[in-house]
Amino acid sequence: MTNLLIMKFGGTSVGSAERMRVAAELTAREAGRRPVAIVVSAMSKITDLLLDTMRHAEGGDRAGMEVNLAALRSRHADACRQLLPEKRHAAVLAGMHEILGEFERIVNGMAMLNERPPRSVDEAVAVGERLSALLLAEHLSVSGTPAAAVNAATVVVTDAMFGNASPLMEPTRARAAAVVAPLMEKGILPVVTGFNGATADGRPTTLGRGGSDFSASILAAALDAAELWIWTDVDGIMSADPRLVPDAQVLEEVTYAEAAELAYAGAKVLHPRTLAPLVEKRIPVWSKNSFAPEKPGTKIVPALGDAEAVGTRAVTSTSKVALLSLEPASAEVNGVQVMARALEALARANVEVLVFSSSSYRQNFCFLVREEELEKSVQALESALALELAHGYVHPIHVNRDVGLLAAVGEGMQGKPGLAARIFTAISRVHVNIIAIAQGSSELTIAVVVRRGGLEKAVQAVHAECGLGLRPPVPVFRFPMERRPE
């Protein structure tokens, strides 16, 4: 199938009947020009509501469960009545009732066991996407674009890592060819659920952080799509968070690597895993705003021209992080072995290490993790190093929550003399102390950990220093030794 377009709509882009109408219009417009398949998220805030319902179930709070179940039914029933003609209400409401009945069965089981088995969580949390797909497919059909909801559990084949599964691309290609392609050949537009999949033997899984975008890229790669469009509620990928930097600009193009680094360091763009299936086939991605579809958005491409890849291209940050520090109690303890065991423990716990930094002599080291992964990080480290901690061979784990991460990203940073010094000087100029620094051998990113209270000032200073905004860049500071004689 030539010139296939995959479009993915995020939670805010399908967050209400009104937004679903817009999504359907955007879809129908493109479907009139070329083959299209779409991937949808759950309506905004629905995934949180599903997870909260499961927490109530685990705690045996049936009253809390019922309140949430009623809210789930009400929100989707209201969307159905606003979106579809009355003659379709009964059939679609019956379909939604069946899906919500499955969810209710699962959470009742959790309430009986007082626990949330990971496999059951994965099956339950995909309900939001299934409801969105049903509603949007029905609306497209009654509006003149024949469509069908497709549960990605029948298409995306994954491993059995519940909560953070990885796709198995060859069986997924076979499933996509058997399930999705025939629909398009019949003139039916597939509306595929994001975020979920299933093992080869049919056990439901989810794809973890950024899972809906990941689903779209998996489908694009499996079907050899020409393009992938990600519809969100922002104008594209920006040079900084506009809430922190008012003169931040939308970037016309970024590379796969730049987008991945920005996402890893906290920018609300595509998760690094999202881009992985696209790299081999060099499928371009557009990040676009469904609330302002006339704006061009940002194109994510394999590589930039030399003229475009000049120095730092964006600055991103996140305050939702914590810094963990470990230090051997004496030089007799092999610090490298302690590091290796600590990192292995974090890997087993499926924790993303955002920054890693170590000293040379004392062999103390620190790493930055996401705030939501802090508890399991500490548990993993305490378990892996229990003997050393108990006997005092390693000092107690130190946790610093009062930190934030700043990352300057750009393909053109490689080999740029003085760039790191300028970034550090810009941060010090606004009286913000640097706690830790990390720079990979690719020189694509310079990551800096600072006190949380100084993060905003640091971002603004680096953005201005690198000349990324609409205002002129800050003049380069020159040390006295660099001055030429009069």
N, C-alpha and C positions, 0 to 999 in steps of 0.2 A: 504494500500500500504506500503510494508516494505522497509526499508533502503532508504527512500526518501531523496534526497539532494536538498536544496534550495540554489541557488547562487545569490548573488546580485552584480551588477557591478555599481560602482560609475561613476560620470561624466567624470573624466579623463580616466577611463577604457573603455568608449565608446565615447571618445572625437573626434574621427576621423575615417575615413574608415579603416585605419591601425589598430587602437585600437579595432574596432569592429571585425575585422578578428581574432585578438588574443582572444577576448572574446568568439567568436564562436568556436575557436579551443579548448579552455579550457572547454567550455560547451559540445562540441561533445565528447571529451575524456571521461568525466565523464558519459555522457549519454550512452556510450557504455558499461558501467559497472553496472548501476543502474538507477532507475527513477530519473529524474531531472526536476525541474522547475526553471526559472530564473526571477529575478526582475531587472529592469534597470532604471537608472537615465536619465535625459536629458543630451545631449552632454555638455561638460564643457563650462561654460559661457552663455549657452542658457537661463537658468532661469533668469539670470541678464538682459539679453537682452529683454526678455518678460516683466519683471517688468518695465524696463526703457521705453518700448513702451507704457505701461499703464500710466506711469507718463506723458509722452508727450500727451497722449490722454486726461488725466484729465485737463491738462493745455491748451488744444485746439491747440496744436502744431502739425498740420497735416503734416507739412514738416518733422519733426522729426520722426513721426510715419512711414511715407513712407520709410525713410532711413532705419529704423530698420526692417520693413517688408521685404524690399529688401534683407537685410543681412540675415534674417532668411531663406528666400526662397533659396538664393544662397548657403548658407552653407550646407543645407540639400540636395539640388539638386546635389551639387558637391560630397557629400558623397555617394549618390545613384549611380551616374555614376562611381565612383571609386570602389564601393563595389560589384555592381551587373552586370551580363552580359547584353549586350545591349537589348536583347529580353525582359527583365523584366523592362526596364527603363520606358516605357510609363505607364504601369499599376501602378507601385509604385509611380511615379511622380504624377499621378492622385490621388492616395490615400493621398499623402502628401498635394497636392493642396486643397483637401477637408478639411483636418484637419486645415491647415493654413487659409482657408476661414472662418472656425468657429471662429478662433482667431480674424481675421480681422473684422468680424461682431461684436464681443464683444467690441473691442477697438473703433470702430466707434460709438457704443452706448455710451461708456464712454466719447468720445469727444463731443457728443451732450449734455450729461448731465453735463459735466465738473465735474465729480466725478467718483470714483472707488468703486462701491458697493462691499462689501466683498464676497458676493456669486458669483458675476461676476469675481472677481479676482481669486477665487479658480477654476472656470471653465477654465479660460484663461491660468493660469500659468501651468496647467497640460499638455499643448500642447507639451512641450519639451519632456516629457517622452513618450507621445503617438507616436511622430515621431521617437524616438530612438527604441521603441519596434517594430514599423513597419519595419524599416531598418534591425534590427538585426534578426527578425523572417524571413524575406525574404532571407537574406544571409544564415542563417542556412538551410533553405529549399533547396536552389539551391546548397548548399554544401553537401547535402545528409542526413541532419538531419531534418525531417519534423517538422515544428514549426508554431505557430500561435500567433499573437499579441493579448493580452488580456488587455482591459482597466480595471484597478482596480476599477473603479466606478461601475462595474458590480459584483464585488467580495467583496470588503471591505466596510462593513456597519458601519457608524459612527454616532455620535451625530451631532447637527447642529451648533457646534462652528466653524464657518468659519475661516480659517486661522490657526487653531490649534485644529483640530477635534480629538476626541478619538474614538477608535474602539469599536463596540458592538460585542463581540466575538461570542456569540451564533448564531445570524443571519449571521455573517461572515463565520462561520463554515458551515452553511447550503448552503450559496452561493458558497463557495469554492468547496464543494462536488458536487454542481450542475453544475458549470461552468468549474473549473480547472481540477478536477479529471477525468471527462469523456474524456478530451483531451488526458491525459496521458494513459488512458486505451486503446485509439485508436492508441497509438504510436506517438502522436503529442506533441512536447515539448512546454509548455506554456511560452511565453515571456510577463511577466506582468509589467505594468507600476508601478513605485514607486511613493511615495509622495501623491497619490490622492486616494479618495474613494467617497462615496456618502451616503446621508441619506437614511433611509428606503424607503422614497417616491421619491428618485431619484435625489435630489439636490446635485450637485457636491461640494465636500469639499477637503481640503488638510490637511495634518497631522502635519504641522508646522516644527520646527527646527529638523533636522535629519530625515525628513519624509520618504525618500526613504529606509533607513535602517530599519525604523520602519515598513514600508510596508512588507519588507522581513521577519521580525520576526513575524508579524501578520499572514502572509501566512504560515510560518513554524509551528506555533502553531495550526492554523486552520486545517492543513493537517497532523498533528502528524509526522512532519519530523524527521529524525534521526540526521541531522546536518544542520547548516546554515553556509555558507561561504560568507564573505564580502570581495569583491575584491576592493582594493584601489590602491593608488600609493606610499604607504610606506610599509616597510618590516614587520610591525606588531606594537604592542603597545610597546613603548619604555620607558626606565627609566626616560627620560627627552627629551625635544625637542633638536634634534641633532644640530640645528642651534645655540642654546645657549650653549649646552654642547657637545663638540665634541666626548667625550668618552662615551656617552649614549649607552646603550645596549638594544637590543630587548628582551622583557620578553617572556619566553617560555609559561608560563601560568599566567593568572590572574583570579580572581573571578568575578562573575557578579557585586558584590558590588564595588570592586576595579575599574572595568571598568567604572561603572556609576559615581563614585566619580571623576575619572580622567576627564571624559567628562564634568561633571558639572563645574569643575574648569578650563576648557579651553583646555584640550588635544583634539586633532583631532581624537577621537575614537568614539565608539558608544554612542549616546545620551542615557541618563538614561531611557527614555521611550522605547527605542528600546529593551531593555533587559526584560522589564516587562512581555510581553506575553510568554517568554521562561522559566521563573523561575519555574512556577508550574510543567511544563513537564520536566524540567531539560535538555533542549535541548542545547548541546554544540555549541559554535560559534567559527569559525576561522576567524581571521583578516589576510588577505593575500595580497601580492603585485602582481597585474597583469602584472607589468613591469618586475618582477623577480619571476615568478611562481615556480621556483625550490626551493626558500627559504621557510622554514617551516611555518613562520608566528607565530602568537600568538593564543593560544587556550584559550577561555573564558569559565570557568567551574563553577559549583555551589560552590565548595569548594576546597581548597588546602590541601595537606598533612601538618602535623605539622612542618616537617623539612623545608618546603618551605616558610611557613608563618612566616618569621622572620623579625620583625621590619618594617621599611619603605621600600617600594618596588619601588616607583616611585615619582618623583617630577614634577609637572606641573605648568603652569603659564599662565596668560593672561594679556595683557596691555589694552585691549579694555573694560575697566570697569570705573565706576564712583562711588564715595562714597557720599551718601546722609546722612546728619545729622540733627536731630531734637532735640530740647530741650525746655521743659516747661519753661515759664518765671518766675515762682515761685513755691515753694514747695506746694502751695495750689492746684495746678493743678494736677490731678491724671495722673501720667505719664504712668501707665499701660494701662489706657483707651486710651490714645493718641497712644501708641504703637499698641494696638489692632485695632484701627480704621485705622491707617496707613497701617498695614499689610493687613487688609481686603480690603482697597482701591487698594493696589498693586495686590492682588489676583484677584479682579474684572477686573483689567486692563490686566490680564494674564502676569504679570511680574515675572521673576525668581529672587528670592533673593538669591544671592550667599553666602553672609556672613551677619550675624546679630550679633551685639554686643551692650551691654548696661551697664550703670553704676548703682550702687545700690542706692545712696542717691539722687543725682540730677536728676536721671531718664532720663538723655539724652541718646540717642541711635543713632546708625548709621547702615546703610545697604548698601551692595554693589550690584549694578545692572550692567547689560551689557550696553555698550555704546549706542547700537542701541535702547535700551529700556529706555534711560534716559529721553527723552522728555515726553513720555507718563507716566513715573513714577512721574515726577514733576507735571504734570497736574492732575494726579489722587490724589496725596497728597494735592495739593492746593484746589481741589474741596472738598475732604473729610474733610479737616480741615479749611475751609474758614472762619468760624466764629472765631475760636481761633486765626488764623493768623491776621484777621482784627482788633481784639480787643487787640492784643498783649499778649494773654494768652500763646502763643507758639512763640518762636523766629522764624524769617524767616528761611526757609529751606536753609541749606548750602550745596552747591554742590562742590565737589573736583574731578576734572578730572585728576589731576596729580598723579594717583595711579595705582598700579598693584596688582594682586592677585597671591600669591604663595601657593600651597597646597602640603603637603607631605602626601602620601597615602599608606596604607598597612594594610592588615588584621592582621598582626602580631604586630601592634603597641599597641594593647590593653594591658593595665597594664604594659607597659614597663617603668620601673623606669628611670627617667633622660632623656628620649628621647626628650621631649618638651624642656628641658633646653639646650640640645645639639643643637637643631635646632635654638633656639633663639640666643645662643652664636655664632653659625656659621654665622648667619646673622649680628650680631653686630661686629664680627671680621673683616668683610669687610666694616665696617662703614656705614651700612644701618639702618636707624631708622624704627622701627615697629610702624604702625599707629593703627592697630586693629588686634585682634586675635579671632579666633572662633574654638572650638573643640566640636563636637557632643558627646553625651553620649556613642555612639558606639566606640569612640576612633579610628575610621577608618581613619579619616582625621584631620590634623592640618592645618588650613587655616590662612594665614598671609597677611595682607594688608601693602604694603610698598610704598614709593615714586616710581613713574614710572621709574625714571632715575636709581634707584638702583636695579630694578627687576632682570636684567640679572645677576649681581654679586651675588645677594641673592640666585638665583636658583643654580648657579654653586657651591656656598659655601655649601648649604644644600645637594646637590647631592654628593659632595665629602665627607662631614662629615658622611653621612649615608653609605658610601662605595658602591655606586651603579654603579660606572663606571668601566672602564677597568684598571684605575690606582689604586694603593693602597689607602685606606681611609686615611683621615687626622687624625693624632693622637688625641685622646680625650684630651681636655684641662682639667687640674685638678687645682682647686683652692688651694691656699697655705694650707688651713686647712685640705685638703685631703692628704697632703704629710706625709709619714711615717718618723719617726725619723731615722737618720743615725745609 
